[in-house]
């Protein structure tokens, strides 16, 4: 005889009073609010703005920090993450507001613990770690830039050809569009530092993002594209922002005077490098003197025919000066500024795919590729190998033996750094 099944007792839910008039933060997080006014207990415990009603204004949010952030002087400093997404306000001069989401909090922590300590030099890392994030909490432009850069840093650590996420696309779009809005209208002086650091971080993020999977898909091998040599435009944009914000003023938070640097001899640069461009050899010897001094006149300009109008002269001289320095954390900015130092005639040569001009750029890529700087490495390897193949094909056809010999060194360095066969 089968046992008679008895119905399980039904558990009654404990009656409780629902919170229908809770604050905006508790409703956003889906938790019960005790409706204490002017600030409920949960908002007070989390040190966030407590707002009642369906709407809140930038003025009401600016009365209290959105959440506390602990910024230490060491890379181990960790942002104290809130338990749920919280609203932040923009500048008091702007009506734009960005609502932080739960997925943004890990990105903020990554920027603070990792990305900020890769910016600037060893002596200035702490400036970015201490000052960027507090400014981002007061301005959506910089907040979108910080979030996009943290995701770009993640993407740079992935294999070649990894596609960007929706979140990265969203923050990148809002960072660039907000920057355009600032540049197209008068802005408050207090937003100048935000504008300046955002412009620099956007430029760095652009260099970090490399969509090409193979060198054949990169400039100059690919078909002409609006993205070709886009960093020229970014460099010009940074100059405009610098003129508007004056980042070198005495009280500028991100300006530190440059330090004098010791230079070593550029022993790895081929001896015929300058001669290939009809530029005088002005390298330092082991004794600290310059070679070929007898070929320089009283104005410091060589007597080689055409040197006064030689479009390669300035770029080659700057390149040689960089090759006399060891690339490290102390002089990374000097190497990055090579982009900005290229004048208009030399830029025009690169746009026209002039072979000698591309060789100068190739040597710069070969110089910086082996340091594996996260926002320069993929760009230098991908475009550097593409330039190397382009020039090798062109000079093999023309029979330029000197040019082919000058390709050996950058090819070897790029192949070692990227693992791509030449």
Steps between C-alpha positions, in 0.01 A plus 500: 500500500652831391552765770260792496678823397430794721510855367805699609417793723488829311753751627345835555706803405560736783302814453704819461438856405603584143705811432319695231652839568866398528792704375630481143814304594313224686251468215787481252658215696169323562528496878271617777543861613420605857384838357688696765529862399697694398732197454410133541725269698634308199599814310658640814698178553623502139569876510291567189251769408149409618233637265126453539267527205520377142743766383820652627708789375877553464480764769354255753765237427792739524423570867672175607751262336344210313724258687831503681820410319825409671797602286830399649852577392582141404379288208319276748244775571150368437185695433240417762222369279138572590272199524281620213501749210468856619434833326774758452466856380696695243650842523275765647546683169356205306159331510642166389475216751629146477345221706766254614411136439612188684734401216678836526632442851759231406619725218551788743700272724713378207575854394603597852705191581653436157448744213575824685840364600599453135451868411774759501845420634611316811515835678149605396298176525366604838363828359266311266407251773411775744330759280329339201236300681374779731455721193315219321244489781409861422487491120339242267749577219793378708298217653413359157864542398627318810255211452584471129874505574471227764319280249754592232775385736326165535464477122868580445593198711295270277625337176510696175163553338289480818184704445381771734198451724173692501601671824826624348320630193247681721756675719727581207214660307394715795861602578568615144161668454531683834847620401358642177226680690754660734713619209199646317382724784646713779587297808562596861866548605448236768439242225831574327695230685227246427512590132880476486537162671204360303664602171821322599326183614289490182817526289667220696189281470490555124859379463419199717208379289620295203224324308721346231568129542792485256757749363342471153190669644698799633630817340679530254411156357124530528274700269477874580286566807390810698674340799843517334745701712214626716746570781602814305153639564516400866834676545358816346197472727722473807678818397166682474393376845837606644451852365152516656587357842865603556609175671850638574381774736643502853191355671421241232446162672647285222809704416841420639825653366702269281814352644839501332593160360830323447554391142678190385653440159262368233718199421224293341411759234664413163784731401348571158163601644547878475683481167202322347299819559789735411510620860827558683604254769480689830514209742707507814807280502619300800720797593197731507591685178299527180601331177531688169538836674713629213198486268292745707514872432479790745119478508507136599361391161688251284640586160344194335309620199131560577520460877319830556196371315542133584153390620652210696754711689299586813337159540832315458675726752225443755510126436878489555461691828245244618724211401770648724272435799403178667123458489384471861235639733688825543512611136195330350332838447793621291454201268124544477542868409672387180150503346449866584844603377436393140446814294249552218737421206600169658138412576411562138775258398353230724151557361641454148678182620845639435743212557768692690247666726348162583847370585538767770164401648597133476814558707293677765261204517799264526638708788186488717361155415726297729389686814146359461333818623137391500363796305781505240604139453228371265506817291880491461510129416207490257569819307877455531496156336264635231742785419791257493328275247391796288855638478655159440275442199562849362881494541530144370337615178710819478822326606574740788765299687565765765132521583474121527799493736338765719190280528688213664521653848136618542374173347694296753380710796137495387502125436646441846245725669189382316581142407386571143711367216647771281 
